[in-house]
Amino acid sequence: MIMKKSLLLGVFALLSFTAFAQKDSGFGIKGGLNYSANGDYFESIGDAAREPDRNVGYHIGIYGKIGASRIYVRPELMYTKTKSDYDGDKFDVSKLDLPVLVGVKVIGPLHVFAGPAFQYILDTEFDGIGINDIEKNFTVGANFGAGVNLGKIGIDIRYERGFSNNEATFINDNVTTVGPSRVDSRPDQLIVSLSLKI
């Protein structure tokens, strides 16, 4: 009898914990803007103030969230289009991004998060020239940032950097302007997102 009560109590505790842990769980859609930088990131931000659309791209995708009251895990899958300026020449990258973030609620609607960000390059182009010679199509970086949740709507800002450069190489002979023969396909980024829980 005591064993049966203990077992029932254990099952009840497990079900209660599971229900509690799933309280903030769910999935949704998200989108926003990416600002890429080459070289010194903070120097590049000064250039952006003079030319706001210079290195601006976008992302759109879905996310899932598994969490308890304070800590959560949030995987995301996004299609991202970025562009970088190299002395007036544009380098465009289309890719799939998969950040896997661990977050902590700080106070009220404010939360902070960090985690690895996996990237798979779909296509690259340097001022109209397709680039086939990319060092690696798949790379790993890191995201960290902060956000606020207001009901079903979330807003966050994050910084992303690759763990290593991923260079794309091309032959410069057909380019009318003089540009670099190597560009980084994983530049540092500042990412602003708006999400909607479904």
N, C-alpha and C positions, 0 to 999 in steps of 0.2 A: 504493500500500500504506500509506504513512504517512498519507495523507488518509483512507483507510478506517478506520485505527486511531483517528485523531483524532475522526472522526465517531462511532465506536462508544463511545469514551471520553466524548464529549460527551453522547450519549444515555444512557449509564450514569449519568453525573453528574446529569443532569436527572431521571431516574427515581429515583435515590437521594434527591435533594433533595425531590422530590414526596412520596415515601414518608415522609421525615423530617418534612416540613411537615404531613402529615396525621396524624401520630402522636397528637396530642391532639384531633383533630377528631371531631365527632359531633353528636348532637342529644339532646334530652331534654324533660322536662316540669318545670314549676316552679309554685310558688304561695306565697302569703304574705300579710302584713298591710301596709297603707298607713296612715300617720298624716298627715292633712292639717292645715294651719294657715292661719289668716287673720290678716292684720296682722303683728305682730312674732312671728316664728317661735319664738324662745326664750322669750318671755313666754307663748306658747301652750303650750309644753311644761310650764310650771309649772301651767297649768290642767289639763293632761292627767294630772298626778300626782294631782290631787284628783278628777278624773272620768275614769278610764282608758278608758272606751268612747266618750268624747265625739266624737272625730273619727276613729275607726278604721274603715277599709274593708278590702277584700281584693283580690287579683288571682290569676288562674290562667291558665296558657298554656304555650307551647312555646318552645324556643330551639334555635339551631344554633351550632356553634362550629367555626371554621376556624383552626388555629394551628400554630405551630412549637413549639420547646421553651420559648421565653420569651414571645413575643408572639402574641396571638390577636385575632380579630375575632369578636364574638358578637352576631348579630341576635336579637331576641326579639319575639314577638307575644303580647300578653296582653289578656284581658278584665279590666277593672278597674272596681270599684265603690267610690266614695269618698263620704264625707259630711263636711260642715263645719257647725260650730255658729255661728250668728249670733244672739247674745243670746237663746238658747233655741230659736230656729227652726232646723230642719234643712234643709240644701241637699244633695241627693243627685245624683251624676253617675255615669252608666254610659258607659264609653268603651272604645275600642281603643287600646292603647299599643304603639308599635314603637320601642324603643330600639335603636340600632346602636352597640355598645360596642367600644372598643379597649382591650385589657387587657395587663398586663405581670406576669409572675410575679416576685415579689420575692425570697422565700426559702422553701424547703420548700413547704407547701401554700398559702401566703399570696400573694394577687394583688391588684392595684389596677386600676381601670378608669375610663373616662370616655367620653362620647360624646353625640351628639344623641338626643333622645327625641321622636318624632312622636306626636301625639295626635289621635284623631278621636272627637268626642262623639256617642254614640248617643242618649242621653236625659238630661234633667235634670228635677228636681222640687224645689220649695221648699215644704215642709210640706203635701204633698198637691196642690199646684198645679203642673201641667205648665208648663214655660217654653219658649216658641217663639222668643223674640227673643234669640238668642245672637250676640254680635259675630262670632265665627268658629267653625265646627265643627272646623276643622283648625288646629292650632297646633304650634309647635316649642319644645322646651325642652332641658334638659341634665340628664344623670345623671352623678354621680361617686360612687365608693365603693370598698369593699374586701370581700374574701371569702376563704374557705378551701375547698379541695376535699379531701375525705377519701374517696378511692376514687371511687365513682360518685355520692356525695352531696356537694352543695355548699351552703354557707350564705353569704349576702352581705347587707350593709347598704349602702344608698345614699341620697343626698340628691338630690331632683329639684326643679328650679325652672323656670318658664316664662321665655322671653326677654321676654315682655310679659304684662300682665294681659289676660284674656279675659272681659269682663264679660257677665253675663246680666241682662237687664232684664225686669221684670214690673210689672203694675199691682197696687198694694197694697190696693185697695178691698175685695177679698173675703177678706183675711186678718184673722182675729180679733185676733191680737196685732200690735203695732206692730213692724215689722221693716224692714230696708233695702229699697230699690227696685232696688238694683244689688248683685250678688254676683259674686265672681271664680270662674269655672268652671275655672281652672287655678291653684289654690293651691300653695304649696310643700309638699313631702311628704318624709317619712322612710319608706323602704321596706325591709322585712326579708323575705328570700326563702329558701326551701328548694328545691333543685333535685335532680333524679335523672336521670343520664345513662342513656340506653336503648341 
